[in-house]
Amino acid sequence: MSDLKEWVYLNLINHVRMIRAARELASLAKERADAKAAFQPSRLKSCFKKL
């Protein structure tokens, strides 16, 4: 029975780790999308025109 408990416990830990990793990836993807939205080449062009 202890083997089963250990297996369940390890599976639970792995599950939590996978969820955390997925959340981290999602937040990184969101940050990247936000950064892409903020960076607009047209703004850059207008800045260079002023120079």
C-alpha positions in Angstrom: 0.0 0.0 0.0 2.9 2.4 0.7 4.0 2.1 -2.9 0.6 3.2 -4.1 0.7 6.2 -1.7 4.1 7.1 -2.9 3.1 6.8 -6.5 0.0 9.0 -5.9 2.1 11.6 -4.0 4.8 11.8 -6.7 2.1 12.1 -9.4 0.5 14.9 -7.5 3.8 16.7 -7.2 4.5 16.3 -10.9 1.0 17.5 -11.7 1.5 20.7 -9.6 4.9 21.3 -11.2 3.3 20.9 -14.7 0.5 23.4 -13.8 3.1 25.9 -12.5 5.2 25.5 -15.6 2.2 26.0 -17.8 1.2 29.2 -15.9 4.7 30.5 -16.2 4.7 29.9 -19.9 1.3 31.5 -20.3 2.5 34.6 -18.4 5.7 34.8 -20.5 3.6 34.5 -23.7 1.4 37.3 -22.5 4.3 39.5 -21.7 5.8 38.9 -25.1 2.5 39.6 -26.8 2.2 42.9 -24.8 5.7 43.8 -25.7 5.0 43.2 -29.4 1.9 45.3 -29.2 3.8 48.1 -27.6 6.6 48.0 -30.2 5.2 49.6 -33.3 7.5 50.4 -36.2 5.4 53.3 -37.2 6.2 55.0 -33.9 9.9 54.4 -34.6 9.6 56.0 -38.1 7.9 59.1 -36.7 10.7 59.4 -34.1 13.4 59.3 -36.9 11.5 61.8 -39.0 11.8 64.3 -36.1 15.6 63.9 -36.1 
